[in-house]
Amino acid sequence: MDVCTPRRSTRLALALLYVLTILPTLSTAWSFNFFFDDASDETNLRKDSKYRENEYVDLSDGTDIDVTQPLLKPMDWFLTEKEITASRGGIPRNGLETYTSGNKVTVYTVTNEFYSAISKELHATKEGDRVLHAAWDTCLIPLEADIDPTGKTTRFDVVFKGIVERGGSVNILSWTNHLFPAQNIKARDAINEISPSLVNGAKAIYIFDDRVPLLTSSHHQKGTIIAKNKSTGKDEHPIAYVGGIDLTNDRWDTIYHNNSVLREAAHIFFRSKGWIDAHLRIHGPAAKGIAANFLQRWNSDYKPSTGIDDSLFRFTNPDYEKLPPIDYASSNTSSKLGNQNVQIVRTFSCIYKHYKEFAPRGEQSLLKARIKALKNAKNFIYIEDQYFTYVPELFDALMEVLPRLQRLVVVLQPSIALLKPAGYEKYVYDMINPMKKMFPNKVQIYTPKTELNLYVHTKLVIIDDVYVSLGSANWNRRSMTSDSELNTNVVDDETVESPDGITVLKLARDMRIRKFMEMTGLSYDKLNKMKFIDAADQFRLAAIDESSIIMNFVVKDTWYFHTPIDTIRGQVDPQEFSICHISIDMLCPRSVTTFSNVLPCAVILFVAFVSSTTARQGVDKGDPSDGSDVAIDQPLTEATDWFLTEQEITDSRGGAPRDGLSVYTEGNAITSFTVPNEFFNSVYDDLSVVGDGQRVLITAYESALIPFKPDVDVSGATTGYQNVFAGIVERGGQVNILSWANLLERSSVEVRNVINSLPPSPVNDARALFIFDDRLSTISSSHHQKTIVIAATSSSGHDDHPVAYVGGIDLTNDRWDNIYHNSSTLRDAGGITKDFKGWIDGHIRIHGPAAKDVANNHLSRWNSDYMPTRGLEDDMLSFNNPPYYKLDPLDYASSTNKSTLGKQSVQIVRTFSCKYEHYTEFAPHGETSLLQARIKAIQNARNYIYIEDQYFILVPELLDALLMVMPRLQHVIVVAQAPVGDAAYSGYEKYLHDMVSPLKKKYPNKFKVYTTKRKLNLYIHSKIVIIDDVYLSIGSANWNRRSMTSDSELNANVVDQDTIKSPDGITVNKLARDFRIRKFHEMTGVSYDKLDAMTFLDAAAQFDVAAADDMSLLQILSAKTYLYHIVFLDSIRQQVDPQDTCNT
């Protein structure tokens, strides 16, 4: 079965791009004072709202407010024809009625209900039927995963193929997803390959639609219409499905949200373990309006994908014809099929000039209808939404009615990591905070429990058990004014008496109770008997019940809320009706691009031209060798062949000699860890015996209160982070932790609080101290070093040395895993899982003089005269440090560069930015010894290079080095993480292509790139280079420019003196070869013994075998280029992957 690839939202991605483009222009001298000088939300937040903060505080919880009879008539709630016309800039709406009556509406509050219904409906189509489907996203998933997980009969393309075979026609109109086209293109191709019907020649056609005003815009409508080709029935009407659910991955779920195994087996799972959403089915005249909306878009004279070059975009559409209108003899306004009145409301941007047939000045009937409905509320409002971000008009409407309401209950999706830098967390705060401050007991905000990893995707508003609004539109400005959206607003004619003693409407109340049942876990019968306010109180109980799915939603004021400016928000969450006077002619020609609000037209045109011509220039045919024709060569085995000289280190530091660290050290005893649990076991074993007369020094990127050995202590009662370090202090050991002031992850703050609250040791008054370090060149920089040192306070032993850990693994969540990556249940139970089901990484333990170098790196940072977190305000950042003292230097009598403990030579190499002025004591001109050492090592390669890295993106110097040595190598193997999340959206997908493409084109059979299978949801975090089974480089530095030149990094480069003969007949070094074989074992599944007996080329061949095996970890990583990559100019790259260079 085809596995759907992850969805990537254009609007989110470009939001981040725009932020990164704007930030450098704000100020050339970044300082936190810039953010805090005007740090009051209350001052600036409501410039576009008539409500002001702190007018008063209403402490009512609603119990003192009498229930009021709500409005029941549809025209009390629906827009008038005149109001619809006004929402369209004065242009009357054709093809859609003001509202319709007598519809039969069925609601689906859980996604599997919708999928089961639509699957059965589509399977029942007959000759002459028409299916019209508008989509935001599509994927080849089974529609009924519970009974057909393989998709044999219910897979997306199989279902539509069956429709055509029976003589029905299919027309699918899907948004052109520029940032991740793969799964939609696969669906498009599958549909367009369906043969015409043998019954009547009916066809299936899938076309992409890019007719939106901005590259950040989208077609977000989600509707399916099933209609007869012609109907003469007096009361016969089509059927339509409208709501928040696309026929794509991640969506299928049940009310219990406990089907992760089934979702994975059916290839539905992508990012979330469950899905919260809603949809409805309409049988009646309203379905004609939904069909008319589809046909207006399909039949527009301005065709989609016009001028797009298929070789770059791959969004070309097949030839297609305009579709005939729906042909029904029945009324367009009324029916006797059911009791529901329906008004169709929409959003079309007013700034896009090619909606001239159906929305020449746009349409905001959806927003206007929502405002009207909110203002009608008498008793309560229930909102379930993906965003619930600040929309000024909706905020004002809520503030107007809240004094008379009993409750406002909101269930929302918290901002995912990607959305935070785009400002969405701030916009949620802007919406919620003023209401919570003014009505703290009436406004209830909830979200799913973090550990459940459920995604709230609903777009639902229920008011007074009378009014239901459901469709594609999120509670944000873009859905209200910019993206194409379609909602159905429903008012029932069937009334019921509620326990509150008022008359309400059956459909709305039933839907609200079913949603409350899902959220609280209470039975339908119990909720049905409750007054509304009692039912609302069940949310509060559920939020503190560990067995429920919800928790209280809290978003706190954070310093970076004050950085996004309105021009940035205008890209991520545009509000367009206020700018409709702007001439569209000022924008770039549509045939080139729509990213015109971000980049000058001339730049876009130039880049598009360069991209287009470059794609056609071609390259040489390359070297067809697969390495088997290249003779094996004896590699260099001496440490001095591989390591930088003292002069080269000095040169890498702008001419400043390096103090406190040896050029390299000999005689270290090194233990390597190719799997995280090996590292955690060893760290725990070492730390659990630290006591009086010892010290622990840690540099960290991130920390979390996780168990070190969850396989034997899942609760962390013994091996938990806090207990391990508490034990050290109790036994008399000293702990000093130096962590990056991580602006986006808060777990380190919790660790800081725990560590700094540990009491002094009863043995000797030793203490634990955790401080944050923000001393970096830019706000987007990080301290990325990951080291642990265990040292004696004083040692007189002749060959006594500290122990150090160096590598890619932080003591934080998501990291612990075993070689089989099959411990997701254990990881979940131990609170380790955060975003992934498994982790691939590496680390080493050094016992010897090199550990002194690692310790001195920590001490030089800790003891700097320029103290960290200067000027930061604790109430906003929570990064204040306690008073702390400089630490004593290491006190060892043993040699600083030699030992007899082991046989490994080690050179410690680092990165410090040359642009930061406060590294005066230890790197006054920065340091790039790590980059220079890597270049030298690559140039030494004789036979092979194995790279395992989180990124593997373009570093020009490293690309040049690889291209130089490739002719003489047998193979270069790369295992890299496919760009996901923030990395993908900020250009790393392009930078991966820039690194891989020149090598792959020139050496297609020698250069191989792999990643892990997406369905496994493993994360490759390693920072490893192995060359010729001789040289091992491992540490914190990723294969990117920021790690090579900007972020603080530390790697250990190792050359063993213990040599062995390999099956290739050459002398290699034992440690490097053992590490490489263990990594190959992890990646391919072939046993250590078998790999140990193989030549390198035979072992390398196992990667391709594994990539073709569904049971293995691996798949081929294809680094493709897309036309949207042209927006990632060097100014953007310099923000996300800076290359800090200086002239000293």
Secondary structure, 3 states (H helix, E strand, C coil): CCCCCCCCCHHHHHHHHHHHHHHHHHCCCCCHHHHHCCCCHHHHCCCCCCCCCCCCCCCCCCCCCCCCCCCCCHHHHCCCHHHHHHCCCCCCCCCCCCCEEEEEEEEECCHHHHHHHHHHHHHCCCCCEEEEEEECCCCCCECCCCCCCCCCCCEHHHHHHHHHHCCCEEEEEEECCCCCCHHHHHHHHHHHCCCCCCCCCCCEEEEEECCCCCCCCCECCCEEEEEECCECCCCCCCEEEEECCCCCCCCCCCCCCCCHHHHHHCCCCCCCCEEECCEEEEECCHHHHHHHHHHHHHCCCCCCCCCCCHHHHCCCCCCCCCCCCCCECCCCCCCCCCCEEEEEEEEECCCCCCCCCCCCCCECHHHHHHHHHHHHCCCEEEEEECCCCCCHHHHHHHHHHHHHCCEEEEEECCCCCCCCCCCHHHHHHHHHHHHHHHCCCCEEEEEECHHHCEEECCEEEEECCCEEEEECCCCCHHHHHCCEEEEEEEEECCEEECCCCCEEEHHHHHHHHHHHHHHHCCCHHHHHCCCHHHHHHHHHHHHCCCCCCEEECCCCCCHHHHCCCHHHHHHHCCCCHHHCCCCHHHCCCCCCCCCCCCCCHHHHHHHHHHHHHHHHHCCCCCCCCCCCCCCCCCCCCCHHHHCCCHHHHHHHCCCCCCCCCCCCEEEEEEEEECCHHHHHHHHHHHHCCCCCCEEEEEEECCCCCCECCCCCCCCCCCCEHHHHHHHHHHCCCEEEEEEECCCCCCHHHHHHHHHHCCCCCCCCCCCEEEEEECCCCCCCCCECCCEEEEEECCECCCCCCCEEEEECCCCCCCCCCCCCCCCHHHHHHCCCCCCCCEEECCEEEEECCHHHHHHHHHHHHHCCCCCCCCCCCHHHHCCCCCCCCCCCCCCECCCCCCCCCCCEEEEEEEEECCCCCCCCCCCCCCECHHHHHHHHHHHHCCCEEEEEECCCCCCHHHHHHHHHHHHHCCEEEEEECCCCHHHHHCCHHHHHHHHHHHHHHHCCCCEEEEEECHHHCEEECCEEEEECCCEEEEECCCCCHHHHHCCEEEEEEEEECCEEECCCCCEEEHHHHHHHHHHHHHHHCCCHHHHHCCCHHHHHHHHHHHHCCCCCCEEECCCCCCHHHHHCCHHHHHHHCCCCCCCC
